Amino acid sequence: MLQNTLNTITFNEIWLKFSHPVKDFIRHQTHNSDITDDLLQEVFIKIHQNLHLLREEEKVAGWVFQIARNTVLNYFRSQKRNLENQEIFVTENESENAFKENNLNEMVGIWLEEFKKDLAPKYREALQLVDIEGISQVELANRLGISVSGAKSRVQRGREQLKQKLIDCCPVKTDQYGNIIEIQHKNGDCICT
């Protein structure tokens, strides 16, 4: 029965339904209309090339936004490499401060993705499913065949380990809204140096 429901959604239907929300998502991340258009095109090329991999049509939204998120993260990774040795100067201009905060948030988000690769598989999977794919911890417990308290524990431990990896590498200071306002670079062989 599953075979009959595979790939019944077309690329055009995905484009019509998701192109505007994905574009808004990318624009919110990059704050640049030219980059937004380029990344939107890249996202939908990837969707077109990988549509045959979509196994559950009802999860198309999560799949589309995961591709968009990964595309944006890859863009910021490439920008980090290009600007690795440049300083970010803060001015009194509030819009520039907001831009800097978004860049710092994105940069730390990229680091967290890298740190996540070093977690034990059970914690990495729990964080992927709950924090990235957006399933509830109850759904996580059902999917993994463990208790709800066990699922909550995995998510909590995974988050704590990620936080510790960030603290050990480059502690950050945040404002009252959780936006990163300062990164304290440590010497050593860390991702943030």
DRENNUNU-422347 format. One record per residue: x, y, z of N, C-alpha, C, O, CB in turn; residue in three letters. Coordinates in steps of 0.02 Angstrom, whole numbers, plus 32768, in hexadecimal, padded with zeros to 4 digits. Glycine has a CB too. Example, Ala and Ser with C-alpha at 12.3 -4.5 7.8 and 13.67 -1.06 7.14 Angstrom:
<nodes>
(node (8294 7EE4 8186) (8267 7F1F 8186) (8294 7F5B 8186) (82C8 7F5A 81A7) (8235 7F20 81C4) 'Ala')
(node (8282 7F90 8162) (82AC 7FCB 8165) (8285 8002 818A) (829E 8039 8192) (82C0 7FE2 811E) 'Ser')
</nodes>
This chain:
<nodes>
(node (8029 7FC4 8000) (8000 8000 8000) (802B 803F 8000) (8019 8071 7FE1) (7FD1 8000 803C) 'Met')
(node (8065 803D 8022) (8091 8077 8024) (80AA 8088 7FDE) (80B3 80C3 7FCE) (80CD 8069 8053) 'Leu')
(node (80B6 8055 7FB5) (80D0 8061 7F72) (80A1 808E 7F49) (80B9 80B6 7F21) (80D9 801F 7F4E) 'Gln')
(node (805F 8087 7F53) (8030 80AF 7F2C) (8031 80F9 7F3E) (801E 8123 7F15) (7FEB 8093 7F36) 'Asn')
(node (8047 8109 7F7C) (8046 814F 7F91) (8088 8172 7F85) (808D 81AE 7F90) (8033 8153 7FD9) 'Thr')
(node (80BB 814D 7F70) (80FC 816C 7F67) (80FC 819C 7F2B) (80E0 818D 7EF6) (8132 8137 7F5D) 'Leu')
(node (811B 81D6 7F36) (8127 8206 7F00) (80E8 821A 7ED9) (80EC 8225 7E9D) (8159 81EA 7ED1) 'Asn')
(node (80AF 821E 7EFB) (8073 8235 7ED8) (8073 8281 7ED5) (804E 829E 7EAD) (8034 821C 7EFB) 'Thr')
(node (809A 82A1 7EFE) (809F 82EA 7EFB) (80D3 82FC 7EC6) (8108 82DD 7EC1) (80B3 8308 7F41) 'Ile')
(node (80C3 832E 7E9F) (80F0 8342 7E68) (811C 837C 7E7E) (810E 839E 7EAF) (80C8 8355 7E29) 'Thr')
(node (8150 8386 7E58) (817D 83BE 7E64) (8157 8400 7E5F) (8161 842E 7E87) (81B8 83BD 7E33) 'Phe')
(node (812B 8406 7E2D) (8105 8444 7E24) (80D8 8452 7E60) (80D1 848B 7E75) (80DA 8440 7DE4) 'Asn')
(node (80BA 841D 7E7C) (8090 8427 7EB8) (80BB 843F 7EF3) (80A5 846A 7F19) (806C 83E5 7ECA) 'Glu')
(node (80F7 8423 7EFA) (8123 8438 7F30) (8137 8481 7F24) (8138 84A8 7F54) (8162 840B 7F33) 'Ile')
(node (8147 8493 7EE7) (815A 84D8 7ED8) (8121 8508 7EE9) (812C 853B 7F0A) (816C 84E0 7E8D) 'Trp')
(node (80E4 84F8 7ED3) (80AB 8524 7EE0) (809D 852B 7F2B) (808B 8561 7F42) (806D 8509 7EBC) 'Leu')
(node (80A5 84F5 7F4F) (8094 84F7 7F96) (80CB 8515 7FC1) (80BD 8536 7FF3) (8084 84B1 7FAF) 'Lys')
(node (810A 8509 7FAF) (8141 8519 7FDD) (8171 8550 7FC5) (819A 8566 7FED) (8168 84DC 7FEA) 'Phe')
(node (816D 8566 7F87) (819F 8596 7F70) (819D 85D7 7F98) (81D2 85F2 7FAA) (8195 85A6 7F26) 'Ser')
(node (8162 85F1 7FA7) (815E 8630 7FCD) (8174 8627 8016) (819C 864F 802E) (8117 864B 7FCB) 'His')
(node (815C 85F4 803A) (8174 85EB 807F) (81BF 85DE 8083) (81E0 85F6 80B1) (814E 85B2 80A0) 'Pro')
(node (81DA 85B7 8054) (8222 85AA 8055) (8248 85EA 8046) (827C 85F7 8066) (8234 8573 8021) 'Val')
(node (8230 8611 8017) (8251 8651 8008) (8251 867F 8044) (8283 869F 8053) (822F 8674 7FCC) 'Lys')
(node (8219 8682 8068) (8215 86AB 80A5) (8246 8691 80DA) (8267 86B9 80FB) (81CD 86AA 80C1) 'Asp')
(node (824A 864F 80E1) (8279 8631 8111) (82C1 8645 80FF) (82E6 865A 812B) (8271 85E4 8111) 'Phe')
(node (82D3 863E 80C1) (8318 864E 80AB) (8326 8698 80B4) (835B 86AC 80CC) (8323 8639 8062) 'Ile')
(node (82F7 86C2 80A0) (8300 870B 80A7) (830A 871E 80F0) (8333 8749 8100) (82C4 8731 8089) 'Arg')
(node (82E4 86FE 811C) (82EA 870C 8163) (8330 86F9 817D) (834A 871A 81AA) (82B5 86E6 818B) 'His')
(node (834D 86C6 8160) (8390 86AF 8175) (83C7 86DA 8158) (83F8 86E9 817A) (839A 8666 8162) 'Gln')
(node (83C0 86ED 8118) (83F8 870E 80F6) (83F3 875A 80F3) (8426 877D 80F0) (83FD 86F5 80B0) 'Thr')
(node (83B7 8775 80F6) (83AB 87BD 80F2) (83C8 87DB 80B1) (83DF 8814 80B1) (83CA 87E0 812E) 'His')
(node (83C6 87B4 807C) (83E1 87CB 803C) (83B7 87AC 8004) (83B4 876F 7FFE) (842D 87B8 8035) 'Asn')
(node (8397 87D7 7FDC) (8369 87BD 7FA9) (838D 8796 7F72) (8372 8765 7F58) (8341 87F6 7F8B) 'Ser')
(node (83C8 87AC 7F5E) (83ED 8788 7F2A) (8402 8742 7F42) (83FA 8711 7F1E) (842C 87B0 7F14) 'Asp')
(node (841D 873F 7F7E) (8431 86FF 7F9A) (83F3 86D3 7FA4) (83F5 8696 7F97) (8456 8708 7FDD) 'Ile')
(node (83BC 86F1 7FBA) (837E 86CC 7FC3) (8369 86AB 7F83) (8358 866F 7F82) (8346 86FA 7FDD) 'Thr')
(node (8369 86D0 7F4C) (8355 86B4 7F0B) (8383 867B 7EF6) (836C 8648 7EDD) (8354 86EB 7ED5) 'Asp')
(node (83C4 8684 7EFF) (83F4 8650 7EED) (83E9 8611 7F16) (83E8 85DA 7EFA) (843C 8669 7EF7) 'Asp')
(node (83E0 8619 7F58) (83D7 85DF 7F83) (8394 85BE 7F77) (838F 8580 7F7B) (83DD 85F4 7FCC) 'Leu')
(node (8360 85E5 7F68) (831F 85C8 7F58) (8324 859B 7F1A) (8309 8564 7F19) (82EA 85FF 7F4C) 'Leu')
(node (8348 85B3 7EE8) (8352 858B 7EAC) (8378 854B 7EBD) (8366 8515 7EA5) (8379 85B3 7E77) 'Gln')
(node (83AB 8550 7EE6) (83D2 8516 7EFA) (83A7 84E3 7F20) (83AC 84A7 7F15) (840E 852B 7F25) 'Glu')
(node (837D 84FC 7F4D) (8350 84D0 7F73) (8323 84A9 7F44) (831C 846C 7F4B) (8326 84F9 7FA6) 'Val')
(node (8304 84CB 7F15) (82D5 84A8 7EEA) (82F7 847B 7EB6) (82D8 844C 7E9D) (82A9 84DA 7EC7) 'Phe')
(node (8335 848A 7EA5) (835B 845A 7E7C) (8366 841A 7EA3) (835D 83E3 7E89) (839F 8479 7E66) 'Ile')
(node (8378 8421 7EE4) (8382 83E6 7F0E) (8341 83BF 7F17) (8341 8381 7F15) (839E 83FA 7F52) 'Lys')
(node (830A 83E3 7F1F) (82C9 83C1 7F26) (82BA 839A 7EE7) (82A5 8360 7EEA) (8291 83F4 7F35) 'Ile')
(node (82C4 83BA 7EAD) (82B6 8399 7E6D) (82E1 835A 7E65) (82C9 8326 7E4F) (82C1 83C9 7E33) 'His')
(node (8321 8360 7E76) (834F 8329 7E6D) (8342 82F0 7E9E) (8353 82B6 7E90) (8396 8341 7E75) 'Gln')
(node (8324 82FF 7ED8) (831B 82CC 7F0C) (82D3 82BA 7F1B) (82C6 8298 7F4C) (833C 82E4 7F4B) 'Asn')
(node (82A4 82D1 7EF2) (825E 82C3 7EFF) (8250 8278 7F04) (8224 8262 7F29) (8232 82E2 7EC8) 'Leu')
(node (8275 8251 7EDE) (826C 8208 7EE0) (827D 81EA 7F24) (826A 81B2 7F33) (8296 81E8 7EAA) 'His')
(node (82A2 8210 7F4E) (82B5 81F7 7F91) (827F 8203 7FC5) (8282 81E7 7FFC) (82F5 8217 7FA7) 'Leu')
(node (824E 822D 7FB5) (8218 823C 7FE5) (81EE 81FE 7FEE) (81CF 81E5 7FBE) (81ED 8278 7FCC) 'Leu')
(node (81EC 81E5 802B) (81C9 81A6 8039) (8183 81B0 8055) (8157 8187 804A) (81F2 817D 8069) 'Arg')
(node (8179 81E5 807A) (8139 81F0 8099) (8121 8236 8086) (813A 8268 809E) (813D 81E8 80E7) 'Glu')
(node (80EF 8238 805B) (80D8 8277 803F) (80BF 82A7 8075) (80C6 82E3 806E) (80A0 826A 800D) 'Glu')
(node (80A3 828C 80AB) (8089 82B8 80E0) (80C2 82DD 8104) (80B4 830C 812A) (8060 8290 8112) 'Glu')
(node (8100 82C8 80FA) (8139 82EA 811A) (815E 8317 80E9) (8197 832A 80F6) (8169 82B6 8136) 'Lys')
(node (813D 8329 80B3) (815E 8351 8080) (8174 8395 809B) (81AA 83AE 8089) (8131 835B 8044) 'Val')
(node (814D 83B4 80C7) (815F 83F6 80E1) (81A0 83F2 8108) (81CD 841B 80FD) (8127 8411 810E) 'Ala')
(node (81A7 83C2 8134) (81E5 83BA 815A) (8220 83AC 812D) (8257 83C5 8138) (81DD 8382 818D) 'Gly')
(node (8214 8383 80FA) (8249 8372 80CB) (8260 83AF 80A4) (829C 83BB 809D) (8230 833C 8099) 'Trp')
(node (8230 83D7 808C) (8240 8413 8065) (8268 8444 8091) (829A 845F 807B) (8200 8434 804B) 'Val')
(node (8250 844F 80CE) (8271 8480 80F9) (82B4 8467 8113) (82E0 848F 8122) (8245 8493 8133) 'Phe')
(node (82BD 8425 8118) (82FF 840B 812A) (8331 8418 80F2) (836A 842A 80FF) (82FB 83BF 8139) 'Gln')
(node (831B 8410 80B4) (8346 8420 807B) (8357 846B 807B) (8390 847E 8070) (8324 840C 8038) 'Ile')
(node (8325 8494 8088) (8331 84DD 808A) (8361 84EF 80C2) (8390 8516 80B8) (82EE 8503 8093) 'Ala')
(node (8356 84D2 80FC) (8382 84E1 8136) (83CA 84CC 8127) (83F8 84F2 8134) (8368 84BD 8175) 'Arg')
(node (83D3 8490 810C) (8416 8478 80FD) (8437 84A3 80C7) (8474 84AF 80CB) (8414 842F 80E5) 'Asn')
(node (8411 84BB 8097) (842C 84E6 8063) (8444 8527 8080) (847A 8540 806F) (83F8 84F3 802C) 'Thr')
(node (841D 8544 80AD) (8431 8582 80CE) (846F 8577 80F9) (849D 859F 80F9) (83F7 859E 80F9) 'Val')
(node (846F 8540 811F) (84AA 8530 8149) (84E9 8528 811E) (851E 8541 8130) (849E 84F1 8172) 'Leu')
(node (84E2 8507 80E5) (851C 84FF 80B9) (8534 8542 809E) (8570 854D 8097) (850A 84D0 807E) 'Asn')
(node (8505 856E 808F) (8517 85B1 8079) (8540 85D5 80AF) (8574 85F2 80A1) (84D8 85DA 8068) 'Tyr')
(node (8527 85D3 80EE) (854B 85F6 8124) (858F 85D5 8132) (85BE 85F7 8145) (8520 85F7 8163) 'Phe')
(node (8593 8593 812A) (85D4 8571 8132) (8605 858C 80FF) (863F 859B 810F) (85CD 8524 812A) 'Arg')
(node (85EE 8592 80C1) (861C 85AB 808C) (862F 85F4 809A) (8668 8608 808E) (85FB 85A5 8046) 'Ser')
(node (8600 861B 80B4) (8610 8661 80C5) (8642 8664 80FE) (866E 868E 80FF) (85D0 8687 80D8) 'Gln')
(node (863A 8637 812F) (8669 8635 8168) (86AF 8627 814F) (86E0 8646 8165) (8654 85FF 819C) 'Lys')
(node (86B5 85F7 8120) (86F7 85E8 8104) (8714 8624 80DF) (874F 8633 80E3) (86F3 85AB 80D5) 'Arg')
(node (86E8 8647 80B9) (86FF 8681 8093) (8714 86BB 80BF) (8741 86E1 80AE) (86C9 8697 8062) 'Asn')
(node (86F3 86C2 80F8) (86FF 86FB 8124) (8724 86E8 8164) (8724 870D 8194) (86BE 871D 8135) 'Leu')
(node (8743 86AD 8164) (875E 8690 81A1) (878D 86BF 81C6) (878B 86C0 8204) (8783 8650 8190) 'Glu')
(node (87B5 86E4 81A4) (87E7 870D 81C5) (87D3 8756 81CD) (87FB 8780 81E3) (8828 870A 81A0) 'Asn')
(node (8796 8766 81BB) (8780 87AC 81C0) (875D 87B8 8203) (873C 878B 821D) (8751 87BE 8186) 'Gln')
(node (8764 87F3 821E) (8743 8807 825C) (86FE 8823 824B) (86F4 883F 8215) (876D 883C 8282) 'Glu')
(node (86CF 881B 8279) (868E 883B 8272) (868F 8878 829F) (8699 8873 82DB) (8653 880B 8285) 'Ile')
(node (8685 88B3 8281) (8686 88F1 82A7) (863E 8906 82B7) (8612 8905 828C) (86AB 8928 8281) 'Phe')
(node (8634 8919 82F5) (85F2 892E 830B) (85ED 897A 8308) (861B 899D 831F) (85E2 8915 8352) 'Val')
(node (85B8 8994 82EC) (85AD 89DB 82EB) (8570 89EB 8316) (854F 89BE 8330) (85A3 89F6 82A3) 'Thr')
(node (8562 8A2A 831D) (8528 8A3F 8345) (84E7 8A34 831E) (84B1 8A37 833C) (852F 8A87 8359) 'Glu')
(node (84EC 8A2A 82DF) (84B0 8A21 82B5) (848C 89E1 82C9) (84A9 89AB 82C6) (84C3 8A20 826A) 'Asn')
(node (844D 89E7 82DE) (8428 89AE 82F8) (841D 8979 82C3) (841E 893D 82D3) (83E5 89C5 8313) 'Glu')
(node (8412 898C 8284) (8408 8959 8251) (8447 8930 8246) (8443 88F4 8239) (83F2 897A 8210) 'Ser')
(node (8481 8950 824C) (84BF 892A 8245) (84C8 88FC 8281) (84E2 88C4 827A) (84FB 8959 823F) 'Glu')
(node (84B4 8912 82BD) (84B7 88E7 82F8) (848A 88AA 82EF) (849D 8872 8300) (84A3 890E 8337) 'Asn')
(node (844E 88B5 82D4) (8420 887E 82C9) (843D 884E 8296) (8437 8811 829D) (83DB 8898 82B0) 'Ala')
(node (845D 8869 8261) (847C 883E 822F) (84B3 8814 824F) (84BA 87D9 8240) (8498 8868 81F5) 'Phe')
(node (84DC 8833 827A) (8512 8810 829C) (84F6 87D8 82C8) (8510 87A1 82C9) (853D 8841 82C6) 'Lys')
(node (84C1 87E8 82ED) (84A2 87B5 8318) (848B 877A 82F0) (8496 8740 8303) (8468 87D2 8340) 'Glu')
(node (846B 8787 82B6) (8454 8750 828C) (848F 8728 8272) (848C 86EB 826F) (842B 876B 8252) 'Asn')
(node (84C5 874A 825F) (8501 8726 8248) (851E 86FB 827F) (8530 86C2 8274) (8536 8758 822E) 'Asn')
(node (8522 8716 82BC) (853D 86EF 82F4) (8510 86B4 8303) (8528 867D 8310) (8545 871B 8332) 'Leu')
(node (84CE 86C0 8303) (84A0 8688 830F) (84A8 8652 82DB) (84AA 8617 82EB) (8457 86A2 8310) 'Asn')
(node (84AD 8666 829C) (84B6 8636 8266) (84F9 8611 826C) (84FD 85D4 8262) (84B2 8659 8222) 'Glu')
(node (852D 8636 827D) (856F 8618 8284) (856F 85E3 82BB) (8588 85AC 82B2) (85A4 864E 8293) 'Met')
(node (8552 85F4 82F4) (854F 85C4 832B) (8522 8589 8318) (852F 8550 832B) (8535 85E6 836C) 'Val')
(node (84ED 8596 82F3) (84C2 8560 82DB) (84E9 852F 82B0) (84DF 84F2 82B4) (8488 857C 82B3) 'Gly')
(node (8516 8549 8287) (8540 851D 825D) (856F 84F5 8289) (8578 84B9 827E) (8569 8547 822A) 'Ile')
(node (858C 8515 82BC) (85B8 84F1 82EA) (8593 84B9 830D) (85AC 8482 8315) (85D8 8521 831D) 'Trp')
(node (8555 84C8 8323) (852E 8495 8346) (8520 8459 8319) (8520 8420 8330) (84EC 84B4 8360) 'Leu')
(node (8514 8467 82D9) (850A 842F 82AA) (8549 8404 82A7) (8545 83C7 82A4) (84F9 844A 8263) 'Glu')
(node (8583 8424 82A7) (85C2 83FF 82A6) (85CC 83D9 82E7) (85E1 839F 82E6) (85FD 842E 8299) 'Glu')
(node (85BF 83F9 8320) (85C6 83D8 8361) (8597 839C 8366) (85A9 836A 8385) (85B8 840A 839A) 'Phe')
(node (855D 83A2 8348) (852B 836D 834D) (8546 832C 832E) (8533 82F5 8343) (84E9 8382 832A) 'Lys')
(node (8571 8333 82FC) (858D 82F8 82DB) (85B7 82CE 830C) (85C0 8292 8301) (85B8 830C 82A0) 'Lys')
(node (85D1 82EE 8341) (85FA 82CB 8371) (85D3 82AB 83AA) (85EF 8288 83D4) (862D 82FA 838E) 'Asp')
(node (8592 82B6 83AC) (8569 8299 83E1) (855F 824E 83D5) (8565 8236 839C) (8524 82BC 83E6) 'Leu')
(node (8550 822A 840A) (853E 81E4 8403) (8500 81DF 83D5) (84D5 820B 83D8) (8530 81C2 8448) 'Ala')
(node (84FC 81AC 83AC) (84C4 81A7 837C) (847F 81AF 839B) (8453 81CD 837D) (84C8 8165 8359) 'Pro')
(node (8474 8194 83D7) (8431 8199 83F4) (841F 81E1 8406) (83E5 81F4 8400) (842D 816D 8433) 'Lys')
(node (8450 8209 841B) (8442 824F 842A) (843B 8278 83EA) (840F 82A3 83E5) (847A 826C 8456) 'Tyr')
(node (8465 8269 83B9) (8462 828C 8379) (841E 8280 8358) (83FF 82AF 833E) (849C 8274 834A) 'Arg')
(node (8407 8242 8359) (83C6 8231 833B) (838D 8254 8360) (835F 826F 8341) (83BC 81E6 833C) 'Glu')
(node (8390 8255 83A3) (835B 8275 83CA) (8358 82BF 83BA) (8321 82DA 83B1) (8367 826A 8416) 'Ala')
(node (8391 82E1 83B7) (8391 8328 83A8) (837A 8336 8360) (8355 8366 8354) (83D7 8345 83B2) 'Leu')
(node (838F 830B 8332) (8379 8313 82EC) (832D 8310 82E7) (830E 833A 82C7) (839A 82DD 82BF) 'Gln')
(node (8311 82DE 8307) (82C9 82D4 8301) (82A0 8309 8325) (826E 8321 830B) (82B6 8290 831B) 'Leu')
(node (82B6 831D 8361) (8290 834C 8389) (829F 8395 8375) (8271 83BB 8368) (829E 8342 83D3) 'Val')
(node (82DE 83A7 8374) (82F0 83ED 8369) (82F1 8402 8320) (82E4 843C 8310) (8334 83FB 8387) 'Asp')
(node (82FF 83D4 82F3) (8303 83E5 82AC) (82C2 83D3 8288) (82A5 83FD 8265) (833F 83C2 828B) 'Ile')
(node (82AC 8395 828F) (8270 837F 826C) (8230 8392 8290) (81FA 8391 8272) (8272 8334 8262) 'Glu')
(node (8236 83A4 82CF) (81FD 83C0 82F3) (81CA 838E 830E) (8191 83A1 831C) (81DA 83ED 82C8) 'Gly')
(node (81DE 834F 8317) (81AE 8320 8335) (81AF 832A 8381) (81DF 8344 839D) (81BF 82D6 8323) 'Ile')
(node (8179 8316 83A1) (8174 831D 83EA) (819E 82E7 840B) (81B1 82B6 83EC) (812A 8319 8401) 'Ser')
(node (81AC 82F1 844B) (81D2 82BF 846F) (81A9 827F 8479) (81C5 8249 847E) (81E8 82DB 84B3) 'Gln')
(node (8167 8285 847B) (813C 824A 847E) (8142 8222 843D) (8148 81E5 843E) (80F1 825E 848A) 'Val')
(node (8141 8246 8404) (814B 8224 83C3) (8190 8204 83BF) (8197 81CD 83A4) (8142 8256 8389) 'Glu')
(node (81C2 8226 83DB) (8206 820A 83DC) (8206 81C8 8403) (8223 8197 83EC) (8237 823B 83FC) 'Leu')
(node (81E6 81C7 843D) (81E3 818B 8465) (81C1 8152 843E) (81DA 811A 843E) (81BC 8198 84A7) 'Ala')
(node (818A 8161 841D) (8167 812E 83F6) (8192 8115 83BD) (8195 80D9 83B0) (8125 8149 83DB) 'Asn')
(node (81B3 8143 839A) (81DB 8130 8361) (8216 8103 8375) (8228 80D4 8352) (81F4 816E 833D) 'Arg')
(node (8235 8114 83AE) (8270 80EF 83C4) (8260 80B3 83F0) (828B 808B 8400) (829F 811C 83E9) 'Leu')
(node (8220 80AD 8404) (820C 8076 842F) (8228 807C 8476) (823A 804A 8495) (8222 8035 8411) 'Gly')
(node (822B 80B9 848F) (8243 80C5 84D3) (820E 80EC 84F9) (81DD 8104 84DC) (8288 80EB 84D3) 'Ile')
(node (8218 80F3 853A) (81E8 8119 8563) (81ED 8163 8553) (821F 817B 8538) (81F4 810C 85AE) 'Ser')
(node (81B7 8188 8564) (81B7 81D0 8559) (81EE 81F0 8583) (8210 821E 856B) (8172 81EF 856A) 'Val')
(node (81F7 81D9 85C1) (822C 81F6 85EB) (8271 81E6 85CD) (829F 820F 85D2) (8228 81DB 8633) 'Ser')
(node (8278 81AC 85AF) (82B7 819B 858D) (82C4 81C8 8551) (82FD 81DD 8545) (82B6 8153 8577) 'Gly')
(node (828F 81D8 852C) (8295 8205 84F3) (82A8 824B 850A) (82D5 826A 84ED) (8254 8207 84CA) 'Ala')
(node (8286 8263 853E) (8296 82A5 8559) (82DE 82A8 8571) (8301 82DA 8568) (8266 82B8 8592) 'Lys')
(node (82F4 8272 8591) (8338 826F 85AA) (836B 8272 8571) (839E 8294 8577) (8342 822E 85D3) 'Ser')
(node (835E 824F 853B) (838C 8250 8501) (8392 8296 84E4) (83C8 82AD 84D5) (8375 821E 84CB) 'Arg')
(node (8359 82B6 84DC) (835A 82FA 84C0) (837F 8329 84EF) (83AA 834F 84D9) (8312 8314 84B5) 'Val')
(node (8370 8325 852F) (8390 8351 8560) (83DC 8345 8562) (8403 8374 8563) (8372 8346 85A6) 'Gln')
(node (83F0 8306 8564) (8438 82F6 8566) (845B 830C 8526) (8493 8326 8528) (8443 82AB 8572) 'Arg')
(node (843A 8302 84EE) (8457 8319 84AF) (8461 8364 84AE) (8495 837D 8498) (842B 8304 8475) 'Gly')
(node (842E 8389 84C5) (8434 83D2 84C8) (846B 83E7 84F8) (8492 8415 84E9) (83F1 83F1 84DD) 'Arg')
(node (8470 83C6 8532) (84A4 83D7 8562) (84E9 83CA 8545) (8517 83F2 8550) (849B 83AF 85A3) 'Glu')
(node (84F1 8392 8521) (8532 8383 8503) (8544 83B6 84CE) (857D 83CB 84C9) (8531 833D 84E5) 'Gln')
(node (8513 83CB 84A5) (8520 83FF 8473) (8534 8440 8495) (8564 8461 8480) (84E2 840A 8447) 'Leu')
(node (8510 8452 84C9) (8520 8490 84EE) (8567 848D 850A) (858C 84BE 8507) (84ED 849C 8526) 'Lys')
(node (8579 8454 8526) (85BC 844C 8543) (85F2 8451 850E) (8627 846F 8519) (85C2 840A 8568) 'Gln')
(node (85E5 8433 84D3) (8615 8438 849C) (861F 8480 8487) (8657 8495 8479) (85FE 840D 8460) 'Lys')
(node (85E9 84A7 8486) (85EE 84EE 8474) (8614 8514 84A9) (863F 853C 8499) (85A8 850C 846B) 'Leu')
(node (8606 8507 84E9) (8629 8528 8520) (8673 8517 851E) (869D 8543 8528) (860A 8514 8564) 'Ile')
(node (8683 84D8 8513) (86C9 84C3 8511) (86EE 84E2 84D6) (872A 84F0 84DA) (86CE 8476 850D) 'Asp')
(node (86CB 84EE 849F) (86EA 8509 8463) (86EB 8556 8467) (8721 8574 846B) (86C4 84F3 8424) 'Cys')
(node (86B2 8574 8465) (86AC 85BD 8463) (866E 85D3 8488) (8638 85D4 846B) (86AB 85D6 8419) 'Cys')
(node (8675 85E5 84C7) (863A 85FC 84ED) (861A 8638 84CB) (863D 8662 84AD) (864D 860D 8536) 'Pro')
(node (85D9 863D 84D0) (85B5 8674 84B2) (858E 869A 84E7) (857A 867E 851B) (8586 865C 847B) 'Val')
(node (8582 86DA 84DA) (8557 8702 8504) (8519 8712 84DB) (851D 871F 849F) (857A 8744 851C) 'Lys')
(node (84DE 870F 84FD) (84A0 871D 84DA) (847C 8758 84FA) (8489 876A 8533) (8473 86DF 84DB) 'Thr')
(node (844F 8775 84D3) (8425 87AA 84EF) (83E8 878A 850F) (83E3 874D 8512) (8410 87DD 84B8) 'Asp')
(node (83BA 87B3 8525) (837F 8799 8549) (8352 8770 851C) (8327 874B 8535) (8358 87D2 8566) 'Gln')
(node (8359 8775 84DA) (8330 8750 84AC) (8352 870F 8493) (8336 86EA 846B) (831E 877B 8470) 'Tyr')
(node (838E 8703 84AB) (83B3 86C8 8495) (83DE 86D3 8458) (83FD 86A4 843F) (8384 8691 8489) 'Gly')
(node (83E0 8710 843E) (840C 871E 8404) (8454 8724 841C) (8462 873F 8451) (83F6 8760 83E1) 'Asn')
(node (8481 8709 83F5) (84C8 870A 8406) (84E4 874F 83F8) (84DD 8769 83C0) (84EF 86D3 83E0) 'Ile')
(node (8503 876C 842B) (851E 87B0 8423) (856B 87B0 8427) (858A 87E2 8414) (8501 87DE 8457) 'Ile')
(node (8588 877B 8440) (85D1 8778 8445) (85E8 8730 8446) (85C9 8705 8465) (85E9 879E 8484) 'Glu')
(node (861F 8724 8425) (863F 86E2 8425) (8684 86EA 8442) (86AA 8715 842C) (8641 86C2 83DD) 'Ile')
(node (8694 86C2 8473) (86D6 86C4 8492) (8700 868C 8473) (86FB 8652 8487) (86D2 86BD 84E0) 'Gln')
(node (872A 869F 8444) (8753 866D 8421) (878B 8656 8450) (87AE 867F 846E) (8770 868A 83E0) 'His')
(node (8793 8614 8454) (87CA 85F8 847B) (8800 85E3 844B) (87F4 85D7 8410) (87B2 85BC 84A6) 'Lys')
(node (883C 85DF 8464) (8873 85C6 843B) (886C 857B 8436) (8850 855A 8462) (88B8 85D9 8459) 'Asn')
(node (8885 8560 8400) (8883 8517 83F9) (8866 8503 83B6) (885C 852C 8389) (885B 84F9 8430) 'Gly')
(node (885A 84C2 83B1) (8842 84A6 8372) (87F6 849C 8376) (87DE 8463 8374) (8866 8464 8363) 'Asp')
(node (87D3 84D2 837A) (878B 84D0 837F) (876C 84E9 833E) (878C 850E 8318) (8771 84F9 83BB) 'Cys')
(node (872F 84D6 8331) (870D 84EA 82F4) (8705 8535 82ED) (8701 854F 82B5) (86CA 84C9 82F1) 'Ile')
(node (8703 8557 8326) (86F5 85A0 8323) (8733 85CA 831C) (872E 8607 8316) (86D0 85B6 8361) 'Cys')
(node (876E 85AC 831D) (87AB 85D5 8318) (87C2 85D8 82D0) (87F5 85F7 82C1) (87E3 85B9 8345) 'Thr')
</nodes>
